[in-house]
Amino acid sequence: MFDTLAHSVNNDTFLVRLGCRMTAAFLVQVGTREFFVTVDRGRISAIDEGQFRMRGWSFAVRATEEVWRTFWLACPPPGYHDIFAMSRFGHCRLEGDLSVLLSNLRYVKEVLAIPRRKADTGGGDG
C-alpha cells in the first residue's frame, strides 16, 4: 500500500489542493510496521518505514494489519469505515497533536483511504 501512496497522492490534483496547507509528518502503524509520512503543502515528499526512536511526528494512527485490511475494503463494515469510528470502537489509536490531524482531516482521511480505490476496481487488496 505504501509503495504507491506517494505517487497516487501527488498525481491527484484534488488531493494536493485539499492538502495545500498541510506541511507535517505523521505516523501510520500497520501491525508492527511503522510508516513515517512526510507531507509538504499537500504533496507526500517521503514515506519511510522503520522504527526510528528519535523521529518526530505530529500525530499517529496505529492499528493491526487486520484492522487496516478491513478499513481498505471497497465497502468496509460499520466501525471500520473511518479512522474516528475505528478509534471509537477500539480498533485503532490516535496519538499526538490531534490539532494537526483535525486541521487537515479531510485530506488525511482521503490519503489513508486511497487503497480503497484499488479495491473498488478490483486491482488488489491495498
Residue pairs with C-beta under 8 A, 6 or more apart in sequence:
1 30
1 68
1 72
1 114
1 115
1 126
2 28
2 35
2 47
2 49
5 37
5 44
5 47
5 111
5 114
6 44
6 45
6 46
6 47
8 114
8 117
9 15
9 16
9 19
9 42
9 43
9 44
9 111
9 114
10 16
10 43
10 44
15 42
15 107
15 110
15 111
16 41
16 42
16 43
17 42
18 42
18 106
18 107
18 110
19 39
19 41
19 42
19 43
19 104
19 107
19 111
20 41
20 42
21 41
21 42
21 103
21 104
22 39
22 41
22 42
22 100
22 103
22 104
22 107
22 108
23 39
23 40
23 41
24 38
24 39
24 58
24 100
24 104
25 36
25 37
25 38
25 39
25 55
25 56
25 57
25 58
26 36
26 37
26 39
26 57
26 58
26 59
26 60
26 61
26 96
26 100
26 101
26 108
27 34
27 35
27 36
27 37
27 57
27 59
27 60
27 61
27 62
27 96
28 34
28 35
28 37
28 60
28 61
28 62
28 112
29 35
29 60
29 61
29 62
29 63
30 63
30 64
30 65
30 68
31 64
31 65
31 68
33 49
34 49
34 50
34 51
34 52
35 47
35 48
35 49
36 46
36 47
36 48
36 49
36 50
36 52
36 55
36 57
37 44
37 46
37 47
37 111
38 44
38 45
38 46
38 47
38 48
39 45
42 107
44 111
48 55
57 96
58 96
58 97
58 100
58 101
59 94
59 95
59 96
59 97
59 98
59 100
59 101
60 93
60 94
60 95
60 96
61 83
61 92
61 93
61 94
61 112
62 92
62 93
62 95
63 71
63 86
63 91
63 92
63 93
67 80
67 86
67 91
67 92
68 126
69 125
69 126
70 76
70 77
70 80
71 80
71 81
71 83
71 86
71 112
71 113
72 113
72 115
72 116
72 119
72 125
72 126
73 80
73 116
73 119
74 116
74 119
74 120
76 116
78 85
79 85
79 86
79 88
79 89
79 91
80 86
80 91
82 109
83 92
83 94
83 108
83 109
83 112
84 94
86 92
87 93
87 94
94 101
101 108
115 125
115 126
116 126
117 123
118 124
118 125
118 126
119 125
119 126
